[in-house]
Amino acid sequence: MKNVRLSNGVMMPAIGFGVFQIPENETERAVNDAIEIGYRKFDTAAAYFNEEQLGNAIRQSGIKREEFFITTKLWVQDYEYDDALRAFDLSMKKLGLDYLDLYLMHKPYGNYYAAWRAMERLYKEGRIRAIGVTSFSNERLQDLFLHNEIKPVVNQLETHPFFQQQAANAFLQQEGIQHEAWAPFAEGQNDIFNHPTLKAIAEQHDKGVGAIILRWLNQRNIVVIPKSVHKERMIENFNILDFTLSKEEMDAIALLESPLANLCNATIAVIAPQEVRVQRIMAREGISEEDAWSRVKAQKSDDYFTEGCDHTLYNDCAQAEEFALRAKTLVESIL
């Protein structure tokens, strides 16, 4: 297994297994299959509600703890300092571990400065081997490490052929922060597994499209954590180091970036149905569906962008508004 060295010297596998959206009653079986195949890096989160099942599979594997690399994430509702410490203890109890390899802040919302300082404390105490963030823009990430003692070693970002994060990747490499990709398959959007460019490259290497995408990311020095509940797919996703994409193939995939890829999520809110906005508000703020519906119904059409802005690409929603309005014109011209 190929490893990457994090900036603090910790070695992390370059290929992992994610358990996002795997139901609790399927998680242990899926992780057992992944361990049998050879996966040793596993990525979960408090918000995935399957930490306990992942921990059970690890303990029952009979493999030494130090051979695994385990990541979990702190959810936004626990970003106050004392709350973050308690949330970490709860995650460790569910995982059944006495130390954690990587702890990430799940979103750049709320009082993440307090959360980060709690994580710094846990790191200094030796309870965590490495700490990092998820979905932080370059600007917010830089602000975080310039005003705190410990620099994040990982930024986990949505990264796939339609949203390639080239500017973020360059910044992270410059700062010595490891880029890790979530949603490497774009969550199946745009019929990615049947894209003609990706299929043609896959045929050249006698591989599946999934393996081509993961190898493309790997060759960009991006750590991958694909998810699957199908053992044959797990095997395909794991065996990506026995071939190399040519420069021409890498360049061909680079051309797949969507013209909408770099739009702030505010743009989605401008054109999204009410049901979509409700789900986004519930997920971001942890409020009830009833309260989220009340929020959406009270909005004016011109205000939709304010609920959609996720602050990962823009400093504030005021900045996002101007871009969203320009993007709306682009979207409408395409549609």
C-alpha positions in Angstrom: 0.0 0.0 0.0 1.3 3.4 -1.0 1.5 5.9 1.9 1.8 9.7 2.0 3.7 11.5 4.7 1.8 14.2 6.4 3.5 17.4 7.4 3.9 16.2 11.0 5.6 13.0 9.9 2.6 10.7 10.3 2.2 8.2 7.5 -1.3 7.9 5.9 -2.4 5.4 3.3 -3.1 7.0 -0.1 -6.1 4.8 -0.7 -8.9 4.5 1.9 -12.5 3.4 2.4 -15.3 5.8 3.2 -18.5 4.8 5.0 -20.6 7.8 4.3 -24.3 6.9 3.6 -23.6 3.2 4.4 -26.6 2.1 6.6 -25.7 1.0 10.1 -26.9 -2.5 9.4 -24.6 -2.8 6.5 -21.5 -1.1 7.8 -19.8 -4.0 9.6 -20.2 -6.3 6.6 -18.9 -3.7 4.2 -15.9 -2.9 6.4 -15.1 -6.6 6.9 -15.0 -7.0 3.2 -12.8 -4.0 2.8 -10.4 -5.3 5.4 -10.3 -8.6 3.7 -9.4 -6.9 0.4 -6.6 -5.0 2.1 -8.0 -1.6 3.1 -6.5 -0.2 6.3 -7.6 3.4 6.1 -11.2 4.1 7.1 -13.1 7.4 7.1 -16.2 8.0 9.1 -17.8 10.9 11.0 -20.1 11.6 14.0 -22.7 12.7 11.5 -22.6 9.4 9.6 -24.0 7.5 12.6 -21.9 4.4 12.0 -18.8 5.0 14.1 -19.7 2.1 16.4 -20.2 -0.4 13.5 -16.8 0.6 12.0 -15.1 0.1 15.4 -16.7 -3.3 15.9 -15.4 -4.5 12.5 -11.9 -3.2 13.3 -11.8 -5.0 16.7 -13.2 -8.2 15.3 -10.7 -8.3 12.5 -7.9 -9.7 14.6 -5.5 -7.2 13.0 -3.3 -5.0 15.2 -4.7 -1.5 15.9 -1.5 0.2 14.6 -2.0 -1.3 11.2 -5.2 0.8 10.8 -5.6 4.5 10.0 -8.9 5.8 11.3 -10.5 9.1 10.6 -13.6 10.6 12.1 -15.0 14.1 12.1 -16.4 16.7 14.5 -19.9 17.9 13.6 -20.7 21.6 13.6 -23.2 21.4 16.6 -20.2 20.6 18.8 -17.9 23.4 17.8 -17.7 25.2 21.2 -14.6 24.2 23.1 -16.1 22.0 25.8 -18.6 20.5 23.4 -15.8 19.5 21.1 -13.9 17.7 23.9 -17.1 15.9 24.9 -17.9 15.0 21.2 -14.4 13.5 20.8 -14.8 11.4 23.9 -18.2 10.1 22.5 -16.7 9.3 19.1 -13.9 7.4 20.7 -16.3 5.5 22.9 -18.3 4.5 19.9 -15.2 3.5 17.9 -13.8 1.6 20.9 -10.3 3.1 20.3 -7.8 4.6 22.7 -6.3 6.9 20.1 -7.4 8.4 16.8 -5.2 8.7 13.7 -6.9 11.8 12.1 -9.6 14.1 13.4 -11.3 16.6 11.1 -13.6 19.5 11.5 -16.6 18.6 9.3 -17.6 22.0 8.0 -16.3 25.6 8.0 -19.3 26.9 10.0 -19.9 28.2 13.5 -17.2 28.7 16.1 -14.6 26.6 14.4 -11.8 28.5 16.1 -12.9 27.1 19.4 -13.3 23.7 17.9 -9.8 23.9 16.5 -8.3 24.9 19.8 -10.0 21.9 21.5 -8.5 19.7 18.8 -5.1 21.2 19.3 -5.3 20.2 23.0 -6.3 16.7 22.1 -3.4 16.5 19.7 -0.9 17.7 22.3 -2.3 15.2 24.8 -1.4 12.4 22.3 -5.0 11.3 21.8 -4.9 12.2 18.1 -2.0 11.7 15.8 -3.1 14.3 13.2 -5.7 17.0 12.9 -7.3 18.7 9.9 -10.3 20.2 8.2 -13.0 19.5 5.6 -14.3 21.7 2.9 -12.3 24.8 3.9 -11.6 27.4 1.2 -8.0 28.5 0.7 -8.7 31.8 2.4 -10.5 30.3 5.5 -7.8 27.7 5.8 -5.0 30.2 5.7 -6.8 32.4 8.2 -7.2 29.4 10.5 -3.5 28.4 10.5 -2.2 31.9 10.7 -4.1 32.6 13.9 -3.6 29.3 15.7 -0.6 27.3 16.9 -1.0 24.1 14.9 -1.4 24.0 11.2 -3.9 21.5 9.7 -2.3 18.6 8.0 -5.3 17.6 5.8 -8.0 19.4 3.9 -10.7 17.0 2.7 -12.5 18.5 -0.3 -15.1 17.5 -2.8 -12.8 16.6 -5.8 -13.7 14.7 -9.0 -13.4 15.1 -12.8 -16.2 17.7 -12.9 -14.9 19.7 -9.9 -11.1 19.3 -10.0 -10.1 21.8 -7.3 -6.9 22.8 -9.2 -6.4 26.1 -7.3 -7.0 24.4 -4.0 -4.7 21.6 -4.8 -1.9 24.1 -5.8 -2.4 26.0 -2.5 -2.4 22.9 -0.4 0.8 21.6 -2.0 2.4 25.0 -1.4 1.4 24.9 2.2 2.4 21.3 2.9 -1.3 20.3 3.6 -2.5 17.0 2.2 -5.4 17.1 -0.2 -7.9 14.4 0.3 -10.9 13.8 -2.0 -14.4 13.2 -0.9 -17.1 12.3 -3.5 -14.4 11.2 -6.0 -17.1 9.8 -8.2 -19.2 13.0 -8.1 -21.8 10.9 -6.2 -22.8 9.5 -9.6 -23.8 12.9 -11.1 -23.8 13.5 -14.9 -23.7 9.8 -15.5 -20.0 9.8 -14.7 -19.5 6.1 -15.1 -20.7 6.3 -18.7 -18.7 9.4 -19.7 -17.2 8.7 -23.1 -13.8 10.1 -22.3 -13.5 8.1 -19.1 -14.8 5.0 -20.7 -12.4 5.2 -23.6 -9.4 5.6 -21.2 -10.8 2.7 -19.1 -10.9 0.4 -22.1 -7.3 1.3 -22.9 -6.2 0.0 -19.5 -8.8 -2.8 -19.1 -10.1 -1.1 -16.0 -13.4 0.3 -14.8 -14.2 4.0 -14.9 -14.0 4.1 -11.1 -10.4 2.9 -11.2 -9.5 5.5 -13.8 -10.9 8.4 -11.7 -9.1 7.2 -8.6 -5.8 6.8 -10.4 -6.2 10.2 -11.9 -6.6 11.6 -8.4 -3.7 9.5 -7.1 -1.4 10.8 -9.8 -2.3 14.3 -8.7 -1.1 13.4 -5.2 -4.6 13.4 -3.8 -5.6 10.8 -1.2 -8.9 9.0 -2.1 -11.6 7.4 0.1 -14.1 5.8 -2.3 -17.2 4.1 -0.9 -19.0 1.0 -2.1 -21.0 -1.8 -0.6 -20.2 -4.1 -3.5 -17.2 -6.2 -3.0 -16.2 -6.3 -6.6 -16.2 -2.5 -6.7 -14.2 -2.4 -3.5 -11.5 -4.6 -5.2 -11.5 -2.4 -8.3 -11.2 0.8 -6.3 -8.3 -0.7 -4.3 -6.2 -2.0 -7.2 -5.3 1.3 -8.9 -1.5 1.2 -8.6 -0.8 -1.4 -11.3 -1.2 1.0 -14.2 -0.3 4.6 -15.0 -2.2 7.2 -16.9 -0.3 9.0 -19.6 0.1 12.7 -19.7 -2.3 12.8 -22.6 -4.9 10.9 -20.6 -4.4 13.1 -17.6 -4.9 16.1 -19.8 -8.0 14.7 -21.4 -9.6 14.2 -17.9 -8.5 17.8 -17.0 -10.8 19.0 -19.8 -13.9 17.5 -18.1 -14.2 20.3 -15.5 -17.8 21.5 -15.6 -18.3 25.2 -16.5 -20.4 25.3 -13.3 -17.9 23.6 -11.1 -16.6 26.7 -9.4 -19.9 28.3 -8.7 -20.6 29.0 -5.1 -23.3 26.7 -3.6 -25.4 29.9 -3.5 -26.0 29.4 -7.2 -27.6 26.0 -6.4 -29.9 27.8 -4.0 -31.0 30.4 -6.6 -32.4 27.7 -8.9 -33.1 24.9 -6.4 -36.6 23.7 -5.6 -37.8 24.5 -2.1 -37.3 20.8 -1.0 -33.6 21.1 -1.8 -33.2 24.3 0.2 -35.0 22.7 3.1 -32.6 19.8 3.1 -29.6 22.0 2.9 -30.8 24.2 5.8 -31.5 21.1 8.0 -28.1 19.6 7.2 -26.2 22.8 7.8 -27.9 24.1 10.9 -29.3 21.0 12.5 -32.8 22.3 12.8 -36.1 20.5 12.3 -37.7 20.0 9.0 -40.7 22.1 10.2 -38.4 25.0 11.1 -36.5 24.7 7.8 -39.7 24.9 5.9 -40.8 28.0 7.8 -37.5 29.6 6.9 -37.8 28.7 3.2 -41.4 29.9 2.9 -40.5 33.2 4.5 -37.9 33.9 1.9 -38.3 36.2 -1.1 -37.1 34.7 -4.3 -34.2 37.3 -4.4 -33.1 36.0 -1.0 -32.7 32.3 -1.9 -29.0 32.7 -2.2 -28.5 33.6 1.5 -29.5 30.1 2.6 -27.4 28.4 -0.1 -24.1 30.0 0.6 -21.9 27.5 2.2 -19.0 29.9 2.9 -16.4 27.5 1.5 -15.6 29.5 -1.6 -16.6 33.0 -0.5 -15.9 35.0 2.6 -19.6 35.9 3.1 -22.9 35.7 1.4 -22.7 39.4 0.4 -19.8 38.4 -1.8 -21.6 35.3 -3.0 -24.6 37.3 -4.0 -22.9 39.1 -6.9 -21.4 35.9 -8.1 -24.7 34.0 -7.8 -26.5 36.5 -9.8 -24.0 36.3 -12.6 -24.0 32.5 -12.3 -27.8 32.4 -12.5 -27.6 34.0 -16.0 -25.0 31.5 -17.0 -27.1 28.6 -15.7 -30.2 29.8 -17.5 -28.3 30.2 -20.8 -27.1 26.6 -20.5 -30.5 25.2 -19.5 
